[in-house]
Amino acid sequence: MIEKSIGGGTVHKMPEDLRKALTSVPAARALWEDITPLARNEWICWVTSGKKAETRDIRVKKGLSKLKGGMRRPCCWAGCIHR
């Protein structure tokens, strides 16, 4: 089966760990495909801005949970400075 690609952000490319996580959680992926590229960019930047591997892993898991719950952008974060 050929997998449809997952949309990325406006500035940031989709990191492999986040792509795999989104692929494994259909509810999170459905919302991911429904949000704008700018909103996806915010999520990618939030995940990748963690300095430690543990922080990044926590953010991937928390992001999946938030997306499954319908959250369209990361909460309580200043936003991507790269746009």
mmCIF file of the N, C-alpha and C atoms, coordinates in Angstrom:
data_MODEL
# 
_entry.id   MODEL 
# 
loop_
_atom_site.group_PDB 
_atom_site.id 
_atom_site.type_symbol 
_atom_site.label_atom_id 
_atom_site.label_alt_id 
_atom_site.label_comp_id 
_atom_site.label_asym_id 
_atom_site.label_entity_id 
_atom_site.label_seq_id 
_atom_site.pdbx_PDB_ins_code 
_atom_site.Cartn_x 
_atom_site.Cartn_y 
_atom_site.Cartn_z 
_atom_site.occupancy 
_atom_site.B_iso_or_equiv 
_atom_site.pdbx_formal_charge 
_atom_site.auth_seq_id 
_atom_site.auth_comp_id 
_atom_site.auth_asym_id 
_atom_site.auth_atom_id 
_atom_site.pdbx_PDB_model_num 
ATOM 1   N N  . MET A 1 1  ? 0.839  -1.175 0.000  1.00 0.00 ? 1  MET A N  1 
ATOM 2   C CA . MET A 1 1  ? 0.000  0.000  0.000  1.00 0.00 ? 1  MET A CA 1 
ATOM 3   C C  . MET A 1 1  ? 0.892  1.250  0.000  1.00 0.00 ? 1  MET A C  1 
ATOM 4   N N  . ILE A 1 2  ? 0.608  2.191  -0.858 1.00 0.00 ? 2  ILE A N  1 
ATOM 5   C CA . ILE A 1 2  ? 1.349  3.446  -0.935 1.00 0.00 ? 2  ILE A CA 1 
ATOM 6   C C  . ILE A 1 2  ? 0.695  4.443  0.001  1.00 0.00 ? 2  ILE A C  1 
ATOM 7   N N  . GLU A 1 3  ? 1.493  5.001  0.881  1.00 0.00 ? 3  GLU A N  1 
ATOM 8   C CA . GLU A 1 3  ? 0.978  5.948  1.868  1.00 0.00 ? 3  GLU A CA 1 
ATOM 9   C C  . GLU A 1 3  ? 0.988  7.365  1.307  1.00 0.00 ? 3  GLU A C  1 
ATOM 10  N N  . LYS A 1 4  ? -0.134 8.051  1.495  1.00 0.00 ? 4  LYS A N  1 
ATOM 11  C CA . LYS A 1 4  ? -0.223 9.459  1.098  1.00 0.00 ? 4  LYS A CA 1 
ATOM 12  C C  . LYS A 1 4  ? 0.746  10.271 1.960  1.00 0.00 ? 4  LYS A C  1 
ATOM 13  N N  . SER A 1 5  ? 1.434  11.212 1.361  1.00 0.00 ? 5  SER A N  1 
ATOM 14  C CA . SER A 1 5  ? 2.367  12.035 2.127  1.00 0.00 ? 5  SER A CA 1 
ATOM 15  C C  . SER A 1 5  ? 1.607  12.909 3.125  1.00 0.00 ? 5  SER A C  1 
ATOM 16  N N  . ILE A 1 6  ? 2.315  13.287 4.155  1.00 0.00 ? 6  ILE A N  1 
ATOM 17  C CA . ILE A 1 6  ? 1.726  14.135 5.194  1.00 0.00 ? 6  ILE A CA 1 
ATOM 18  C C  . ILE A 1 6  ? 2.178  15.559 4.941  1.00 0.00 ? 6  ILE A C  1 
ATOM 19  N N  . GLY A 1 7  ? 1.236  16.490 4.995  1.00 0.00 ? 7  GLY A N  1 
ATOM 20  C CA . GLY A 1 7  ? 1.539  17.892 4.743  1.00 0.00 ? 7  GLY A CA 1 
ATOM 21  C C  . GLY A 1 7  ? 2.516  18.461 5.759  1.00 0.00 ? 7  GLY A C  1 
ATOM 22  N N  . GLY A 1 8  ? 3.377  19.343 5.295  1.00 0.00 ? 8  GLY A N  1 
ATOM 23  C CA . GLY A 1 8  ? 4.360  19.987 6.158  1.00 0.00 ? 8  GLY A CA 1 
ATOM 24  C C  . GLY A 1 8  ? 3.957  21.411 6.482  1.00 0.00 ? 8  GLY A C  1 
ATOM 25  N N  . GLY A 1 9  ? 4.915  22.167 6.936  1.00 0.00 ? 9  GLY A N  1 
ATOM 26  C CA . GLY A 1 9  ? 4.669  23.550 7.320  1.00 0.00 ? 9  GLY A CA 1 
ATOM 27  C C  . GLY A 1 9  ? 5.052  24.520 6.224  1.00 0.00 ? 9  GLY A C  1 
ATOM 28  N N  . THR A 1 10 ? 4.982  25.801 6.530  1.00 0.00 ? 10 THR A N  1 
ATOM 29  C CA . THR A 1 10 ? 5.331  26.826 5.560  1.00 0.00 ? 10 THR A CA 1 
ATOM 30  C C  . THR A 1 10 ? 6.837  27.056 5.504  1.00 0.00 ? 10 THR A C  1 
ATOM 31  N N  . VAL A 1 11 ? 7.512  26.867 6.619  1.00 0.00 ? 11 VAL A N  1 
ATOM 32  C CA . VAL A 1 11 ? 8.957  27.073 6.698  1.00 0.00 ? 11 VAL A CA 1 
ATOM 33  C C  . VAL A 1 11 ? 9.670  25.773 7.043  1.00 0.00 ? 11 VAL A C  1 
ATOM 34  N N  . HIS A 1 12 ? 9.118  25.052 7.996  1.00 0.00 ? 12 HIS A N  1 
ATOM 35  C CA . HIS A 1 12 ? 9.768  23.849 8.510  1.00 0.00 ? 12 HIS A CA 1 
ATOM 36  C C  . HIS A 1 12 ? 9.362  22.604 7.728  1.00 0.00 ? 12 HIS A C  1 
ATOM 37  N N  . LYS A 1 13 ? 10.321 21.717 7.528  1.00 0.00 ? 13 LYS A N  1 
ATOM 38  C CA . LYS A 1 13 ? 10.037 20.421 6.919  1.00 0.00 ? 13 LYS A CA 1 
ATOM 39  C C  . LYS A 1 13 ? 9.567  19.468 8.004  1.00 0.00 ? 13 LYS A C  1 
ATOM 40  N N  . MET A 1 14 ? 8.791  18.490 7.586  1.00 0.00 ? 14 MET A N  1 
ATOM 41  C CA . MET A 1 14 ? 8.257  17.504 8.515  1.00 0.00 ? 14 MET A CA 1 
ATOM 42  C C  . MET A 1 14 ? 9.385  16.613 9.042  1.00 0.00 ? 14 MET A C  1 
ATOM 43  N N  . PRO A 1 15 ? 9.628  16.615 10.361 1.00 0.00 ? 15 PRO A N  1 
ATOM 44  C CA . PRO A 1 15 ? 10.641 15.719 10.921 1.00 0.00 ? 15 PRO A CA 1 
ATOM 45  C C  . PRO A 1 15 ? 10.127 14.274 10.919 1.00 0.00 ? 15 PRO A C  1 
ATOM 46  N N  . GLU A 1 16 ? 11.037 13.356 10.774 1.00 0.00 ? 16 GLU A N  1 
ATOM 47  C CA . GLU A 1 16 ? 10.675 11.944 10.659 1.00 0.00 ? 16 GLU A CA 1 
ATOM 48  C C  . GLU A 1 16 ? 9.932  11.421 11.887 1.00 0.00 ? 16 GLU A C  1 
ATOM 49  N N  . ASP A 1 17 ? 10.356 11.801 13.085 1.00 0.00 ? 17 ASP A N  1 
ATOM 50  C CA . ASP A 1 17 ? 9.696  11.285 14.288 1.00 0.00 ? 17 ASP A CA 1 
ATOM 51  C C  . ASP A 1 17 ? 8.241  11.757 14.377 1.00 0.00 ? 17 ASP A C  1 
ATOM 52  N N  . LEU A 1 18 ? 7.980  12.985 13.993 1.00 0.00 ? 18 LEU A N  1 
ATOM 53  C CA . LEU A 1 18 ? 6.611  13.495 14.008 1.00 0.00 ? 18 LEU A CA 1 
ATOM 54  C C  . LEU A 1 18 ? 5.786  12.847 12.899 1.00 0.00 ? 18 LEU A C  1 
ATOM 55  N N  . ARG A 1 19 ? 6.380  12.653 11.743 1.00 0.00 ? 19 ARG A N  1 
ATOM 56  C CA . ARG A 1 19 ? 5.667  11.991 10.635 1.00 0.00 ? 19 ARG A CA 1 
ATOM 57  C C  . ARG A 1 19 ? 5.234  10.589 11.044 1.00 0.00 ? 19 ARG A C  1 
ATOM 58  N N  . LYS A 1 20 ? 6.142  9.829  11.640 1.00 0.00 ? 20 LYS A N  1 
ATOM 59  C CA . LYS A 1 20 ? 5.810  8.466  12.073 1.00 0.00 ? 20 LYS A CA 1 
ATOM 60  C C  . LYS A 1 20 ? 4.714  8.481  13.133 1.00 0.00 ? 20 LYS A C  1 
ATOM 61  N N  . ALA A 1 21 ? 4.802  9.417  14.058 1.00 0.00 ? 21 ALA A N  1 
ATOM 62  C CA . ALA A 1 21 ? 3.798  9.507  15.114 1.00 0.00 ? 21 ALA A CA 1 
ATOM 63  C C  . ALA A 1 21 ? 2.424  9.839  14.528 1.00 0.00 ? 21 ALA A C  1 
ATOM 64  N N  . LEU A 1 22 ? 2.362  10.796 13.623 1.00 0.00 ? 22 LEU A N  1 
ATOM 65  C CA . LEU A 1 22 ? 1.086  11.160 13.006 1.00 0.00 ? 22 LEU A CA 1 
ATOM 66  C C  . LEU A 1 22 ? 0.515  10.006 12.193 1.00 0.00 ? 22 LEU A C  1 
ATOM 67  N N  . THR A 1 23 ? 1.379  9.250  11.550 1.00 0.00 ? 23 THR A N  1 
ATOM 68  C CA . THR A 1 23 ? 0.938  8.107  10.761 1.00 0.00 ? 23 THR A CA 1 
ATOM 69  C C  . THR A 1 23 ? 0.294  7.048  11.649 1.00 0.00 ? 23 THR A C  1 
ATOM 70  N N  . SER A 1 24 ? 0.745  6.949  12.882 1.00 0.00 ? 24 SER A N  1 
ATOM 71  C CA . SER A 1 24 ? 0.252  5.899  13.778 1.00 0.00 ? 24 SER A CA 1 
ATOM 72  C C  . SER A 1 24 ? -1.040 6.273  14.513 1.00 0.00 ? 24 SER A C  1 
ATOM 73  N N  . VAL A 1 25 ? -1.463 7.533  14.427 1.00 0.00 ? 25 VAL A N  1 
ATOM 74  C CA . VAL A 1 25 ? -2.668 7.977  15.150 1.00 0.00 ? 25 VAL A CA 1 
ATOM 75  C C  . VAL A 1 25 ? -3.627 8.646  14.155 1.00 0.00 ? 25 VAL A C  1 
ATOM 76  N N  . PRO A 1 26 ? -4.554 7.868  13.590 1.00 0.00 ? 26 PRO A N  1 
ATOM 77  C CA . PRO A 1 26 ? -5.438 8.407  12.545 1.00 0.00 ? 26 PRO A CA 1 
ATOM 78  C C  . PRO A 1 26 ? -6.216 9.662  12.933 1.00 0.00 ? 26 PRO A C  1 
ATOM 79  N N  . ALA A 1 27 ? -6.679 9.759  14.172 1.00 0.00 ? 27 ALA A N  1 
ATOM 80  C CA . ALA A 1 27 ? -7.453 10.942 14.581 1.00 0.00 ? 27 ALA A CA 1 
ATOM 81  C C  . ALA A 1 27 ? -6.591 12.201 14.561 1.00 0.00 ? 27 ALA A C  1 
ATOM 82  N N  . ALA A 1 28 ? -5.347 12.087 15.008 1.00 0.00 ? 28 ALA A N  1 
ATOM 83  C CA . ALA A 1 28 ? -4.436 13.234 14.990 1.00 0.00 ? 28 ALA A CA 1 
ATOM 84  C C  . ALA A 1 28 ? -4.073 13.599 13.558 1.00 0.00 ? 28 ALA A C  1 
ATOM 85  N N  . ARG A 1 29 ? -3.844 12.589 12.741 1.00 0.00 ? 29 ARG A N  1 
ATOM 86  C CA . ARG A 1 29 ? -3.494 12.845 11.341 1.00 0.00 ? 29 ARG A CA 1 
ATOM 87  C C  . ARG A 1 29 ? -4.640 13.522 10.588 1.00 0.00 ? 29 ARG A C  1 
ATOM 88  N N  . ALA A 1 30 ? -5.855 13.126 10.865 1.00 0.00 ? 30 ALA A N  1 
ATOM 89  C CA . ALA A 1 30 ? -7.013 13.738 10.197 1.00 0.00 ? 30 ALA A CA 1 
ATOM 90  C C  . ALA A 1 30 ? -7.064 15.234 10.473 1.00 0.00 ? 30 ALA A C  1 
ATOM 91  N N  . LEU A 1 31 ? -6.861 15.622 11.730 1.00 0.00 ? 31 LEU A N  1 
ATOM 92  C CA . LEU A 1 31 ? -6.870 17.054 12.049 1.00 0.00 ? 31 LEU A CA 1 
ATOM 93  C C  . LEU A 1 31 ? -5.656 17.729 11.427 1.00 0.00 ? 31 LEU A C  1 
ATOM 94  N N  . TRP A 1 32 ? -4.514 17.053 11.450 1.00 0.00 ? 32 TRP A N  1 
ATOM 95  C CA . TRP A 1 32 ? -3.288 17.593 10.862 1.00 0.00 ? 32 TRP A CA 1 
ATOM 96  C C  . TRP A 1 32 ? -3.526 17.985 9.397  1.00 0.00 ? 32 TRP A C  1 
ATOM 97  N N  . GLU A 1 33 ? -4.196 17.134 8.671  1.00 0.00 ? 33 GLU A N  1 
ATOM 98  C CA . GLU A 1 33 ? -4.455 17.413 7.250  1.00 0.00 ? 33 GLU A CA 1 
ATOM 99  C C  . GLU A 1 33 ? -5.507 18.505 7.071  1.00 0.00 ? 33 GLU A C  1 
ATOM 100 N N  . ASP A 1 34 ? -6.286 18.771 8.108  1.00 0.00 ? 34 ASP A N  1 
ATOM 101 C CA . ASP A 1 34 ? -7.335 19.787 8.021  1.00 0.00 ? 34 ASP A CA 1 
ATOM 102 C C  . ASP A 1 34 ? -6.846 21.183 8.390  1.00 0.00 ? 34 ASP A C  1 
ATOM 103 N N  . ILE A 1 35 ? -5.759 21.277 9.165  1.00 0.00 ? 35 ILE A N  1 
ATOM 104 C CA . ILE A 1 35 ? -5.265 22.595 9.570  1.00 0.00 ? 35 ILE A CA 1 
ATOM 105 C C  . ILE A 1 35 ? -4.417 23.211 8.447  1.00 0.00 ? 35 ILE A C  1 
ATOM 106 N N  . THR A 1 36 ? -4.200 24.494 8.541  1.00 0.00 ? 36 THR A N  1 
ATOM 107 C CA . THR A 1 36 ? -3.449 25.210 7.506  1.00 0.00 ? 36 THR A CA 1 
ATOM 108 C C  . THR A 1 36 ? -1.956 24.876 7.574  1.00 0.00 ? 36 THR A C  1 
ATOM 109 N N  . PRO A 1 37 ? -1.228 25.097 6.475  1.00 0.00 ? 37 PRO A N  1 
ATOM 110 C CA . PRO A 1 37 ? 0.228  24.901 6.519  1.00 0.00 ? 37 PRO A CA 1 
ATOM 111 C C  . PRO A 1 37 ? 0.896  25.778 7.580  1.00 0.00 ? 37 PRO A C  1 
ATOM 112 N N  . LEU A 1 38 ? 0.369  26.964 7.837  1.00 0.00 ? 38 LEU A N  1 
ATOM 113 C CA . LEU A 1 38 ? 0.930  27.830 8.875  1.00 0.00 ? 38 LEU A CA 1 
ATOM 114 C C  . LEU A 1 38 ? 0.731  27.208 10.262 1.00 0.00 ? 38 LEU A C  1 
ATOM 115 N N  . ALA A 1 39 ? -0.427 26.627 10.511 1.00 0.00 ? 39 ALA A N  1 
ATOM 116 C CA . ALA A 1 39 ? -0.679 25.956 11.789 1.00 0.00 ? 39 ALA A CA 1 
ATOM 117 C C  . ALA A 1 39 ? 0.221  24.722 11.923 1.00 0.00 ? 39 ALA A C  1 
ATOM 118 N N  . ARG A 1 40 ? 0.389  23.962 10.827 1.00 0.00 ? 40 ARG A N  1 
ATOM 119 C CA . ARG A 1 40 ? 1.299  22.805 10.871 1.00 0.00 ? 40 ARG A CA 1 
ATOM 120 C C  . ARG A 1 40 ? 2.716  23.267 11.165 1.00 0.00 ? 40 ARG A C  1 
ATOM 121 N N  . ASN A 1 41 ? 3.103  24.395 10.594 1.00 0.00 ? 41 ASN A N  1 
ATOM 122 C CA . ASN A 1 41 ? 4.426  24.960 10.848 1.00 0.00 ? 41 ASN A CA 1 
ATOM 123 C C  . ASN A 1 41 ? 4.622  25.245 12.338 1.00 0.00 ? 41 ASN A C  1 
ATOM 124 N N  . GLU A 1 42 ? 3.592  25.771 12.993 1.00 0.00 ? 42 GLU A N  1 
ATOM 125 C CA . GLU A 1 42 ? 3.662  26.056 14.425 1.00 0.00 ? 42 GLU A CA 1 
ATOM 126 C C  . GLU A 1 42 ? 3.918  24.770 15.213 1.00 0.00 ? 42 GLU A C  1 
ATOM 127 N N  . TRP A 1 43 ? 3.179  23.704 14.888 1.00 0.00 ? 43 TRP A N  1 
ATOM 128 C CA . TRP A 1 43 ? 3.371  22.427 15.580 1.00 0.00 ? 43 TRP A CA 1 
ATOM 129 C C  . TRP A 1 43 ? 4.782  21.892 15.359 1.00 0.00 ? 43 TRP A C  1 
ATOM 130 N N  . ILE A 1 44 ? 5.254  21.926 14.123 1.00 0.00 ? 44 ILE A N  1 
ATOM 131 C CA . ILE A 1 44 ? 6.591  21.408 13.812 1.00 0.00 ? 44 ILE A CA 1 
ATOM 132 C C  . ILE A 1 44 ? 7.645  22.192 14.577 1.00 0.00 ? 44 ILE A C  1 
ATOM 133 N N  . CYS A 1 45 ? 7.547  23.505 14.568 1.00 0.00 ? 45 CYS A N  1 
ATOM 134 C CA . CYS A 1 45 ? 8.521  24.350 15.265 1.00 0.00 ? 45 CYS A CA 1 
ATOM 135 C C  . CYS A 1 45 ? 8.474  24.087 16.766 1.00 0.00 ? 45 CYS A C  1 
ATOM 136 N N  . TRP A 1 46 ? 7.279  23.930 17.317 1.00 0.00 ? 46 TRP A N  1 
ATOM 137 C CA . TRP A 1 46 ? 7.141  23.651 18.746 1.00 0.00 ? 46 TRP A CA 1 
ATOM 138 C C  . TRP A 1 46 ? 7.824  22.336 19.113 1.00 0.00 ? 46 TRP A C  1 
ATOM 139 N N  . VAL A 1 47 ? 7.612  21.307 18.304 1.00 0.00 ? 47 VAL A N  1 
ATOM 140 C CA . VAL A 1 47 ? 8.226  20.000 18.568 1.00 0.00 ? 47 VAL A CA 1 
ATOM 141 C C  . VAL A 1 47 ? 9.741  20.079 18.439 1.00 0.00 ? 47 VAL A C  1 
ATOM 142 N N  . THR A 1 48 ? 10.223 20.685 17.379 1.00 0.00 ? 48 THR A N  1 
ATOM 143 C CA . THR A 1 48 ? 11.666 20.676 17.107 1.00 0.00 ? 48 THR A CA 1 
ATOM 144 C C  . THR A 1 48 ? 12.448 21.701 17.923 1.00 0.00 ? 48 THR A C  1 
ATOM 145 N N  . SER A 1 49 ? 11.765 22.623 18.591 1.00 0.00 ? 49 SER A N  1 
ATOM 146 C CA . SER A 1 49 ? 12.485 23.636 19.364 1.00 0.00 ? 49 SER A CA 1 
ATOM 147 C C  . SER A 1 49 ? 12.949 23.130 20.727 1.00 0.00 ? 49 SER A C  1 
ATOM 148 N N  . GLY A 1 50 ? 12.520 21.951 21.113 1.00 0.00 ? 50 GLY A N  1 
ATOM 149 C CA . GLY A 1 50 ? 13.003 21.363 22.367 1.00 0.00 ? 50 GLY A CA 1 
ATOM 150 C C  . GLY A 1 50 ? 14.484 21.047 22.252 1.00 0.00 ? 50 GLY A C  1 
ATOM 151 N N  . LYS A 1 51 ? 15.258 21.391 23.250 1.00 0.00 ? 51 LYS A N  1 
ATOM 152 C CA . LYS A 1 51 ? 16.712 21.204 23.196 1.00 0.00 ? 51 LYS A CA 1 
ATOM 153 C C  . LYS A 1 51 ? 17.139 19.765 23.469 1.00 0.00 ? 51 LYS A C  1 
ATOM 154 N N  . LYS A 1 52 ? 16.413 19.078 24.341 1.00 0.00 ? 52 LYS A N  1 
ATOM 155 C CA . LYS A 1 52 ? 16.764 17.714 24.709 1.00 0.00 ? 52 LYS A CA 1 
ATOM 156 C C  . LYS A 1 52 ? 15.886 16.711 23.965 1.00 0.00 ? 52 LYS A C  1 
ATOM 157 N N  . ALA A 1 53 ? 16.430 15.526 23.727 1.00 0.00 ? 53 ALA A N  1 
ATOM 158 C CA . ALA A 1 53 ? 15.668 14.463 23.065 1.00 0.00 ? 53 ALA A CA 1 
ATOM 159 C C  . ALA A 1 53 ? 14.420 14.110 23.872 1.00 0.00 ? 53 ALA A C  1 
ATOM 160 N N  . GLU A 1 54 ? 14.545 14.118 25.203 1.00 0.00 ? 54 GLU A N  1 
ATOM 161 C CA . GLU A 1 54 ? 13.401 13.793 26.053 1.00 0.00 ? 54 GLU A CA 1 
ATOM 162 C C  . GLU A 1 54 ? 12.282 14.820 25.893 1.00 0.00 ? 54 GLU A C  1 
ATOM 163 N N  . THR A 1 55 ? 12.670 16.086 25.800 1.00 0.00 ? 55 THR A N  1 
ATOM 164 C CA . THR A 1 55 ? 11.682 17.155 25.619 1.00 0.00 ? 55 THR A CA 1 
ATOM 165 C C  . THR A 1 55 ? 10.962 16.977 24.293 1.00 0.00 ? 55 THR A C  1 
ATOM 166 N N  . ARG A 1 56 ? 11.708 16.679 23.264 1.00 0.00 ? 56 ARG A N  1 
ATOM 167 C CA . ARG A 1 56 ? 11.118 16.482 21.941 1.00 0.00 ? 56 ARG A CA 1 
ATOM 168 C C  . ARG A 1 56 ? 10.145 15.298 21.959 1.00 0.00 ? 56 ARG A C  1 
ATOM 169 N N  . ASP A 1 57 ? 10.537 14.187 22.590 1.00 0.00 ? 57 ASP A N  1 
ATOM 170 C CA . ASP A 1 57 ? 9.653  13.021 22.676 1.00 0.00 ? 57 ASP A CA 1 
ATOM 171 C C  . ASP A 1 57 ? 8.366  13.370 23.416 1.00 0.00 ? 57 ASP A C  1 
ATOM 172 N N  . ILE A 1 58 ? 8.502  14.113 24.497 1.00 0.00 ? 58 ILE A N  1 
ATOM 173 C CA . ILE A 1 58 ? 7.322  14.536 25.259 1.00 0.00 ? 58 ILE A CA 1 
ATOM 174 C C  . ILE A 1 58 ? 6.427  15.406 24.388 1.00 0.00 ? 58 ILE A C  1 
ATOM 175 N N  . ARG A 1 59 ? 7.021  16.317 23.636 1.00 0.00 ? 59 ARG A N  1 
ATOM 176 C CA . ARG A 1 59 ? 6.221  17.215 22.787 1.00 0.00 ? 59 ARG A CA 1 
ATOM 177 C C  . ARG A 1 59 ? 5.522  16.465 21.664 1.00 0.00 ? 59 ARG A C  1 
ATOM 178 N N  . VAL A 1 60 ? 6.170  15.460 21.098 1.00 0.00 ? 60 VAL A N  1 
ATOM 179 C CA . VAL A 1 60 ? 5.510  14.660 20.059 1.00 0.00 ? 60 VAL A CA 1 
ATOM 180 C C  . VAL A 1 60 ? 4.279  13.983 20.655 1.00 0.00 ? 60 VAL A C  1 
ATOM 181 N N  . LYS A 1 61 ? 4.435  13.345 21.801 1.00 0.00 ? 61 LYS A N  1 
ATOM 182 C CA . LYS A 1 61 ? 3.313  12.644 22.446 1.00 0.00 ? 61 LYS A CA 1 
ATOM 183 C C  . LYS A 1 61 ? 2.211  13.613 22.854 1.00 0.00 ? 61 LYS A C  1 
ATOM 184 N N  . LYS A 1 62 ? 2.601  14.740 23.452 1.00 0.00 ? 62 LYS A N  1 
ATOM 185 C CA . LYS A 1 62 ? 1.616  15.737 23.873 1.00 0.00 ? 62 LYS A CA 1 
ATOM 186 C C  . LYS A 1 62 ? 0.910  16.339 22.653 1.00 0.00 ? 62 LYS A C  1 
ATOM 187 N N  . GLY A 1 63 ? 1.667  16.584 21.589 1.00 0.00 ? 63 GLY A N  1 
ATOM 188 C CA . GLY A 1 63 ? 1.077  17.125 20.363 1.00 0.00 ? 63 GLY A CA 1 
ATOM 189 C C  . GLY A 1 63 ? 0.042  16.185 19.766 1.00 0.00 ? 63 GLY A C  1 
ATOM 190 N N  . LEU A 1 64 ? 0.342  14.892 19.745 1.00 0.00 ? 64 LEU A N  1 
ATOM 191 C CA . LEU A 1 64 ? -0.624 13.916 19.235 1.00 0.00 ? 64 LEU A CA 1 
ATOM 192 C C  . LEU A 1 64 ? -1.907 13.947 20.069 1.00 0.00 ? 64 LEU A C  1 
ATOM 193 N N  . SER A 1 65 ? -1.738 13.997 21.378 1.00 0.00 ? 65 SER A N  1 
ATOM 194 C CA . SER A 1 65 ? -2.895 14.041 22.262 1.00 0.00 ? 65 SER A CA 1 
ATOM 195 C C  . SER A 1 65 ? -3.725 15.296 22.023 1.00 0.00 ? 65 SER A C  1 
ATOM 196 N N  . LYS A 1 66 ? -3.059 16.425 21.894 1.00 0.00 ? 66 LYS A N  1 
ATOM 197 C CA . LYS A 1 66 ? -3.765 17.701 21.674 1.00 0.00 ? 66 LYS A CA 1 
ATOM 198 C C  . LYS A 1 66 ? -4.471 17.701 20.314 1.00 0.00 ? 66 LYS A C  1 
ATOM 199 N N  . LEU A 1 67 ? -3.802 17.204 19.287 1.00 0.00 ? 67 LEU A N  1 
ATOM 200 C CA . LEU A 1 67 ? -4.424 17.130 17.962 1.00 0.00 ? 67 LEU A CA 1 
ATOM 201 C C  . LEU A 1 67 ? -5.645 16.209 17.989 1.00 0.00 ? 67 LEU A C  1 
ATOM 202 N N  . LYS A 1 68 ? -5.522 15.065 18.653 1.00 0.00 ? 68 LYS A N  1 
ATOM 203 C CA . LYS A 1 68 ? -6.664 14.150 18.776 1.00 0.00 ? 68 LYS A CA 1 
ATOM 204 C C  . LYS A 1 68 ? -7.828 14.836 19.474 1.00 0.00 ? 68 LYS A C  1 
ATOM 205 N N  . GLY A 1 69 ? -7.520 15.722 20.395 1.00 0.00 ? 69 GLY A N  1 
ATOM 206 C CA . GLY A 1 69 ? -8.555 16.459 21.124 1.00 0.00 ? 69 GLY A CA 1 
ATOM 207 C C  . GLY A 1 69 ? -9.111 17.654 20.374 1.00 0.00 ? 69 GLY A C  1 
ATOM 208 N N  . GLY A 1 70 ? -8.576 17.936 19.188 1.00 0.00 ? 70 GLY A N  1 
ATOM 209 C CA . GLY A 1 70 ? -9.110 19.020 18.362 1.00 0.00 ? 70 GLY A CA 1 
ATOM 210 C C  . GLY A 1 70 ? -8.339 20.326 18.426 1.00 0.00 ? 70 GLY A C  1 
ATOM 211 N N  . MET A 1 71 ? -7.240 20.375 19.150 1.00 0.00 ? 71 MET A N  1 
ATOM 212 C CA . MET A 1 71 ? -6.451 21.600 19.241 1.00 0.00 ? 71 MET A CA 1 
ATOM 213 C C  . MET A 1 71 ? -5.718 21.849 17.916 1.00 0.00 ? 71 MET A C  1 
ATOM 214 N N  . ARG A 1 72 ? -5.908 23.015 17.342 1.00 0.00 ? 72 ARG A N  1 
ATOM 215 C CA . ARG A 1 72 ? -5.375 23.304 16.018 1.00 0.00 ? 72 ARG A CA 1 
ATOM 216 C C  . ARG A 1 72 ? -3.991 23.968 16.044 1.00 0.00 ? 72 ARG A C  1 
ATOM 217 N N  . ARG A 1 73 ? -3.589 24.513 17.178 1.00 0.00 ? 73 ARG A N  1 
ATOM 218 C CA . ARG A 1 73 ? -2.266 25.139 17.335 1.00 0.00 ? 73 ARG A CA 1 
ATOM 219 C C  . ARG A 1 73 ? -1.735 24.844 18.737 1.00 0.00 ? 73 ARG A C  1 
ATOM 220 N N  . PRO A 1 74 ? -0.403 24.843 18.887 1.00 0.00 ? 74 PRO A N  1 
ATOM 221 C CA . PRO A 1 74 ? 0.151  24.618 20.226 1.00 0.00 ? 74 PRO A CA 1 
ATOM 222 C C  . PRO A 1 74 ? -0.291 25.725 21.181 1.00 0.00 ? 74 PRO A C  1 
ATOM 223 N N  . CYS A 1 75 ? -0.633 25.347 22.383 1.00 0.00 ? 75 CYS A N  1 
ATOM 224 C CA . CYS A 1 75 ? -1.104 26.303 23.388 1.00 0.00 ? 75 CYS A CA 1 
ATOM 225 C C  . CYS A 1 75 ? 0.054  26.815 24.242 1.00 0.00 ? 75 CYS A C  1 
ATOM 226 N N  . CYS A 1 76 ? -0.078 28.017 24.707 1.00 0.00 ? 76 CYS A N  1 
ATOM 227 C CA . CYS A 1 76 ? 0.857  28.584 25.673 1.00 0.00 ? 76 CYS A CA 1 
ATOM 228 C C  . CYS A 1 76 ? 2.284  28.613 25.137 1.00 0.00 ? 76 CYS A C  1 
ATOM 229 N N  . TRP A 1 77 ? 2.431  28.962 23.883 1.00 0.00 ? 77 TRP A N  1 
ATOM 230 C CA . TRP A 1 77 ? 3.736  29.036 23.228 1.00 0.00 ? 77 TRP A CA 1 
ATOM 231 C C  . TRP A 1 77 ? 3.746  30.295 22.382 1.00 0.00 ? 77 TRP A C  1 
ATOM 232 N N  . ALA A 1 78 ? 4.834  31.016 22.376 1.00 0.00 ? 78 ALA A N  1 
ATOM 233 C CA . ALA A 1 78 ? 4.910  32.316 21.691 1.00 0.00 ? 78 ALA A CA 1 
ATOM 234 C C  . ALA A 1 78 ? 4.725  32.204 20.183 1.00 0.00 ? 78 ALA A C  1 
ATOM 235 N N  . GLY A 1 79 ? 4.985  31.057 19.626 1.00 0.00 ? 79 GLY A N  1 
ATOM 236 C CA . GLY A 1 79 ? 4.816  30.856 18.188 1.00 0.00 ? 79 GLY A CA 1 
ATOM 237 C C  . GLY A 1 79 ? 6.157  30.776 17.475 1.00 0.00 ? 79 GLY A C  1 
ATOM 238 N N  . CYS A 1 80 ? 6.104  30.356 16.240 1.00 0.00 ? 80 CYS A N  1 
ATOM 239 C CA . CYS A 1 80 ? 7.297  30.159 15.432 1.00 0.00 ? 80 CYS A CA 1 
ATOM 240 C C  . CYS A 1 80 ? 7.919  31.518 15.085 1.00 0.00 ? 80 CYS A C  1 
ATOM 241 N N  . ILE A 1 81 ? 9.189  31.660 15.412 1.00 0.00 ? 81 ILE A N  1 
ATOM 242 C CA . ILE A 1 81 ? 9.899  32.902 15.102 1.00 0.00 ? 81 ILE A CA 1 
ATOM 243 C C  . ILE A 1 81 ? 10.473 32.883 13.679 1.00 0.00 ? 81 ILE A C  1 
ATOM 244 N N  . HIS A 1 82 ? 10.336 31.772 12.987 1.00 0.00 ? 82 HIS A N  1 
ATOM 245 C CA . HIS A 1 82 ? 10.959 31.602 11.665 1.00 0.00 ? 82 HIS A CA 1 
ATOM 246 C C  . HIS A 1 82 ? 10.079 32.031 10.502 1.00 0.00 ? 82 HIS A C  1 
ATOM 247 N N  . ARG A 1 83 ? 8.855  32.446 10.752 1.00 0.00 ? 83 ARG A N  1 
ATOM 248 C CA . ARG A 1 83 ? 7.984  32.803 9.631  1.00 0.00 ? 83 ARG A CA 1 
ATOM 249 C C  . ARG A 1 83 ? 7.997  34.267 9.311  1.00 0.00 ? 83 ARG A C  1 
# 
